[in-house]
Amino acid sequence: MITFRELVTALRQLGLNGTQPIIAHASLSAFGPVKGGADTLVGSILAVSAGVMMPTFTYKTMLTPPDGPPNNGITYGSEGDQNQMAEFFHPEMPADTLMGIVAETLRQHPQAQRSIHPIYSFAGVHLEEAIHAQTLAEPFAPIEWLTDSQGMVLLLGVDHTANTSIHYAEQRAGRRRFIRWALTSQGIVECPAWPGCSFGFNAITPWLESYTRKIILGNALIQLIPLSMLVRTTERIIAADPNALLCELEDCERCQAVRDSLR
């Protein structure tokens, strides 16, 4: 069973020394048994960082209208039943289960603050300025703040398909963005700057090899990548090949919309 001390030791071996702000993505189950569960994993990251942020997205607030802007990577009127089940966003709404129990545990940390984007919120500890940088128009502003602050991406038992920071880098590279809608107490809110899909993101792995520090703990691969290098590498890849990092799924409307926009 993995202990708090073993986690802290492994993270320090990667080079974390308490001075770097971090955006983390984690799968608790990837490690195998961890003594103390998600609380231990969150505590170990906080112990070796200057602050930690994680996505706490809430997809259950989303609505699909009967019509809308063209080439928006969506089939309008296709989610009638899901629209009926949509929930109003509120600051205490749990993170979607796709975010994992570690993200939800961070959200519930007594010192955590959370942004109020109705779909794309982030929760963080000791990263108040980053959290509050987010707006509806700029959902990835917290990642921009971390990038400018020599932040790091920490992947704990997950691969780059969970690496939200690549979406920010895509935006920097000028890739097409979309519009989505969310249910709030003020009514239905338009959420611009919605990203494409991430299923093709593992193609970036060899490009980041020289910048990535790795260690295996239990059954999980832990990876640490400087945000500035991740962003610059993504921008360079997309500049060289505008179709880079798109997925190959035939039914992916967002990746197809990006390809269409390049023709």
Summary of the structure (lengths in Angstrom):
residues: 263
radius of gyration: 18.2
end to end distance: 52.8
largest distance: 53.5
contacts: 857
relative contact order: 0.17
helix: 39%
strand: 20%
